[in-house]
Amino acid sequence: MLTYAFNPDIIYITESNNDGDVEFFIRFVVEAPHLEKFKEVQHYFEDNEVYTDALFYAYENHEYRVIVRSDYYVEFVLQLMKHRLVEQVQWKE
């Protein structure tokens, strides 16, 4: 199992199962510059050849819902880490 940690003073992330996919709810407590980094994650998934790997939905108050195919879960979390939106990623048995 892959686990991750984030700074709740900057970003808040929850996830749930969505018919075999993983649904992330992401809320930015501090928008700048973290929202721009999140947009880079979004562009990474939107610009690749797989259209259904991650679907991004924007809401008011800097809130986002992202539905990620289960086979792209690790890649999504690692992209969050790459852009420093999560602080730690770890494999747990």
Secondary structure, DSSP 8 states (H G I E B T S, - for coil): -EEEE--TTTEEEEEEEETTEEEEEEEESS-TTHHHHHHHHHHHHHTSS-TTSEEEEEETTTEEEEEE-GGGHHHHHHHHHHTTSSSEEEE--
